[in-house]
Amino acid sequence: MFSATTYTERRRQLANALSSGLILLPANGEAALNYRGNTYPFRQDSHFRYFAGYNLPDLVLTIDVASGEGRLYGNDFTLDDVVWMGEQPDVADLAKDGGLSYGGTLDRLAAALSQSGEVHYLPPYREERRQQLRDWLGHCDRPSVPLIRAVVELRSVKSREEVAEMDKAVATSMRMHAAARDTAMAGMTEASVAGLIEGIAISAGGRLAYPAIVTRNGHILHNHYHGNQLRRNDLLLVDAGAETDTGYAGDITRTFPIGGVLTDRQRPVYETVERAKSQCIQALRPGVAFREIHDLSARIITEGLKDLGLMKGDAGEAVAAGAHALFYPHGLGHMIGLDVHDMEDLGEDYVGYDDTIRRSELFGTRNLRLGRALREGFTVTVEPGIYFIPKLIDRWEADGKHREFINYDALEGYRNFGGIRLEDNVVVTSDNCRVLGSV
């Protein structure tokens, strides 16, 4: 946790952003893996953690908009709980330490909500939360748009202490990737590399921020299968990030050849992706729309593929038509913070777009999660890639898509290439940006 003053100020700002009512922010509960006593690793609701700080289950924070008062509700642990888990703090003591009033048990919460009038809550993403809302309020499908917008506004701009935590997360993530690069060799399995990097995340005091992608089949964008044996000259794509004990995430991708040397066919593709990443990072600054940076990455990739004879025509026209998405079917990046895809449970369009910049309807570009203008304190990923997806190539060729920009005959020699993605995490500064983990 940060200081109690930090959370008190966050709650004050949130209350000031709304006109009336009561804000309801429940913590997550434990989730059973296969029976009640055997649970998944606990992951706190990030909004509750941002405004309350506690990494404990089954608590509830309310904030009275008129007074700004925050109250903490929850049931104290029983003696049986103490036997299995050790001594646990009472909810009243937690509230006092966090600058909150003690509201009482969850039964008292239900009574308080029934008398509070307008209640603002965020979109639920777990069925348990939906049922709680039904029990407390009689509905779970009326999330508060003013609350969503206020939370996005506050959480989008990271404080100095938040950025310091993200530097730690990225530094650990980079150690994970260095270990993967230095250890992976022909004959090993992907699972061996995945286990190595997860151990580093845990040993740093946290854990993985998301299930690691460790694959020789990098053209499958979110491939979590780790059963393949590595072969010399394979391209191993590792997309993995550490989460600190405070909950802040890193999200780094590296792609490297097994054996340490890129082949003559791999090198120009790798260099194109690296050029897109570095030039896009150099272009980040306050006021620039991230959509423009995404389009820059697409043009750089298109020019690189033209040099290889795989694309043709004007690069700008090809990108405007969406032809590049055969090779680059995702967005350049997304917000990152307490969530690896920060706040996306609130709705990607609330987080990544606004009234001036709308989401594209083009294949590939419509997957861009962040399009709006950048601000100082935004933390984002930059992750261009080039992929050769046989099924997608076959479908587009059969449909005759973008033949004026794509040399389908030349693609035959790349069907078994796989994919390359390179990713850094960046904080936008007052006049430019800085790659996280570089301090």
N, C-alpha and C positions, 0 to 999 in steps of 0.2 A: 504494500500500500504506500501511497504518497502521504503527505501530511493531511490531517483532518481539515485544515484550512483550505487545501486544494479542493476537496470534495464539497465543502460548504459553499465555496465560490461557484463551483459548477452548478450546484443545485439552485443557487440564487439566480444565476444567469438563465437557467432553464425556466424557472418560475416567471421571471420577468418577460420571457418570450411569449407567454400565453396570457390571455385576458382574464380567465376565470376557471374554476373547477379544481379538481384534484388529480394529480399525476400518479399513476400506478405503475411501478416498476418492480415486478417480481424477480427474484433470483431463480436460477434453474434448480431442479431437484436431481437426485441421483437417478440414473437410468439403468435398469436391469439388463445384464448381458444375456443370461439364460435362466436365472431365478433371482428372486428379490435380493438375496444376500450377496450376489456376485454381480458387481456393477461395472459398466464401462468406466474408463478414467473420467473423473468429474471435469466438466468444462462449464465454467460460470457464464451466465448471460452477460455479454459484453456491455450492454447498456446499464444493467444493474451495477456492474463492476466499475464503470466509468463514473457513475454518480454516487456510489456508496463505498466502493473500495474492497468490500469483503469477498473472499474467495471461499465461501461456505454455502452449502445448499439450504434451500427451503426457507429463505428469508424474504421479506417483502419491504420495499421502500415506497413510501408515499410522500408527496410534496404538495402542500397546500399552496395553490397559486397566489392567493390573496396575501398570505402572510410570509410565504417562503419557507415555512417550517417543514422540516423533514422528520418523518417518523419511521422507526424500524419495528417491524413485527416479526415474530417467529416463536416457535416452540422450543423450550430448552431441552437439551439432551437428557435422557433418562439414565438411571444408574446402570441399566443393561448396556446402554450405548457406551458409557465410560469404561465398562469392563472390556469391551472389544476395541475401543478406539482411544482410550486414555482420557484424561480430563479435557473438557471442552468449555469454552467461555459461555456464560449466560448471555442471552440476547440483550438484557438491560445494560450489561457492561460493554458489549459491543457498541450499542447506541451511544453511550457516554463517551467512549473513546473516539467515535467518529463524528462528534458534534451533532448528534441526532437526539430527538426525543424518543423515549421508549413507548411504543404503542400497545404492546401486550402480545397475547398469543394470536395465532391465526384465526381462532374463533372470534376474537375481538375485532380483527380486521374486517371480517365479513359484516359485522354489525356497523362498523364505521363507514364502510362503502355504501351500505344501504341508506345511510343518512346524508351522504355527501353531495348529492345532486350530480352534476356533470363529472364523469370520470374519463380521463384521457389515458389510453393505453396504446402500445405499439403492436404491430402485426405479430401474432403468435406463430412460431415455427415448430413447436412440438405439440403433439396431441395432448399431453398432460397439461400444458398451459391453456389450450383451448377449453379443456374441461374445467379447469380452475375458473376461468373467466365466465363460463356458463354458470357455474355454481355461485360465484360472487355477484355477477351482474345480470345474468339471464341471457347473455349473448357473447359471442367471441369474434364477430365479423364486422365490427364497426371501429376499426382502429382510427385514432385521431390524426388527421392530416396535419393540423397545426403542431402537434407534438412531434410527428415524424420530421417535419421541416426544421423544427427547433433543434432536435437532436442532431440532425445532419449538419446544421450550421455550426453547432458547438464542437462536435467530434471531428469535423473535417480539418480544422486547423489545429495542429499539434503544438503543444507547449514545449519549452526547452527540456523539461524533465521527461516528457514522452519521447522526444527525439533521442535523448540519451539512452532510454530503454531500447529503442529500435536499433540504435547503433550496436548495442550489446547483442541483440538478436541476430543482426546481420553478420557481426563478427564471428559468432558461433556458427552460423550457416556457412560462412566462407571456410571455416576450419573443416566442416563436414565435407564440403566439395573438394578441398585440397586432399583430404584423406582418401576420398573416392578416386580421384585422379591418380594418386600415387600408389594405390593398392590394387586397383582393378587390373586383371590380366587374363589372357586367354585361358580357358579351362575353369575359371570361377563362374559361379552363378550370379545372376542379378541379385538374388536374395542375400548373398554374402555381402555385397556392397550396401544393400539397403539396411542390413543389420548393423554394419559398421557405423553408418552415419546416424542412425537412430541412437546408438549408444553414446555418441559424442553429444547429441542434443540432451540426453538425460544426464550425462556426467557434468554438463554445464549448469545444472540446477533447474532445467525446464524440461521440455519434451519437443517432439515434432509439432509444428504449427498446423500441419495437415498431413494426410497419408502421402508418403514419399512416392514420387514417380522415378523409377530406376529401370531403364529399358533400352534394349538394343533396337526396339521397334519404335523409334521416335516419331514416326509419322502418325502414331495413335496418340492423340494429344494428351489424354489423361489415362495413360496405360498404367494400371497398378498391379499387373501380373509380373511376378519376379522369378519365374521358373526357368527362364532360358539360360543356357550356357553361353558365356562370352567367347567370341572367336577373334582372332587377330584381324585387325582393320575394321572391326565393328565400330560404329559410332554409338557410344553409350550416352544417352540423354538422362541427366539427373536433375530433377526439379524437386527441391527439398528446402525447407526452412525450419529454423529453430524458433521456439517460443520461450520467452523468458519467464521467470517465476511470477512476474507482474502481468503476464498475459499478452505482451506485445510480440508481434510476429516478424519474422524474416521470410522472404520468398525469393529464392535464388535458383536460376537454372544455368547449368553448364553442359556442354556437349563436347566429348573428347574421344579420340580414337584409341581403341585397345591396341597397344603396341607403341603409342606415343607419337606417331607420325601420321599426319593426314595424307591420304593418297592424292594423286594429281586430279582426280575427279572430285574429291571431297573439299580440297583447299579453297577453290574459288567460291563455292557455296558458303563455306564457313566464313570467309572473308567478307562476303556480301552481308551476312547477318551481323557480323561484328561491326561493319561500317554503319549499318542501319542503327544499331544500338548506340554507338558512340556519337554519331551525328544528332540523333534524337535527344540524347541527354544534353548535349551542348545547346540545343534549341529550347530547353525548358526554362521558363521564367514566368514571373507573375504577369497575368493579363493575356497570355497566349492560350488559345483554346487547345486542349489536349487532342481534340479531333484533328486539328491542323498538324500536330506532331505525328499522329497515326498516319495521316495521308503522306507525310514526308517519308515515313518508314516504308510505306507501300511503294512509293516512287523509287526509292533507293533499291529495294528488292527487285522491282521490275527492271530497272537498268542493269542490275547484276545478272538477271536471268536473260536479258537481251544479249549481253556479252557472251553468254554461254550458248546462244542460239536457241534457247527454249521459249523466248517471247520475242515479239517484234512490234513495230509501230511506235507511235508516240507514247511515252511512259505516262504522261498526265492523262491522256485520253483512255489508256488502258485501265488506270486506277479509277477514273470516273465511271467507267463501265463496269468495274468490279472483276475484271479479268485476272488480276493478281491473286484473287482469293482462291484460285485453284491451288496455289502454292502457300498461301498465307491466309488461312480461313478464320483467324481470330483477331481480336483487338490488340493494340500495342501494350495495354496495361490497365491497371485498376488502382483504386485507393487501397492502402494497407495501413494497419494500425493494430488495435486490439483484436480485430478480425483479419485474417489473411486477405479476404475480400471485404474490406472494411464496410460495415453497416449494410451489406447487400440484402440482409433479411428485411430491411425496411422498404426494399424495392429499388432496383438498379437505376431507374429513371429519376428517382428522388435524389440519389447519391451522385450520379454521374452526369445528369443533364439538367437543363433549366429552360426557361421560357425563350431563350435566345438560341439555344443549340439543341436540336431534336435528334433522336436516334435515327440512323440510316435504316432503310429497308433492304439494302443490298446484302446478298449473301456474303458472309465474312465480316464486312464492316458493321453489320447489325449486331455482331458479337462484341463490339467495342463497349466496354462497361463504363468508360469515363470519356466524356466528350467536352464538358464545359471548360470555361476559362480557369486557369490555375491561379492559386493565391499563395502568398507567403505562408508557410507552415503546412501546406499539403504534402503528404508523403505518398508516393506512387511507385508502381512497378513500371519498368521499361523492358519489354520482352518480345522483340521481333523474332520471327522464325521462318524457315523454308521447309516445306514438307512435300514428299512425293507419295500421295495416297492412291494406290492403284485403282480402287473402286471408284473414287471420285474422278480420276482421270478418264476411266472407261465411260462413266456416265456422261461427262461433259463432251467427250469426243463423239459418242453416239448421238447426242443431242445437237452436235455442231455448234456448241457454245463458244463464242469469242474466237473463232478461227482467224479473224483479222489480227489477233494479238498473240495467239498461242501456236507454237509449232509442235503439233501433236506427234509427228513422225520422230522428232528428236527426243521425245520423252521416253521412248522405248528403252533406252539405255539407262534410265534412272528409276525403273520400276522397283528395284530392290534397294534403293538408296537409303530409305528411312527418312529421318528428319533432323533438323538442327534448330535449336532454340537457345538463345542467350539472354539472361535476365539479370538486371541490377535493380536495387531499391534506392529511391532518390527523394530527398527533401528539397522543396522549393524554398529558396532564400529570398532576401529582399530584392535582389537584382539578377539572380541566376539560380543555381541549384548546387547541391552537393550529393555525391554518391554516399549513401549510408554505409557505415562500417569502415569509413576511411579516416577515422580519428584515432 
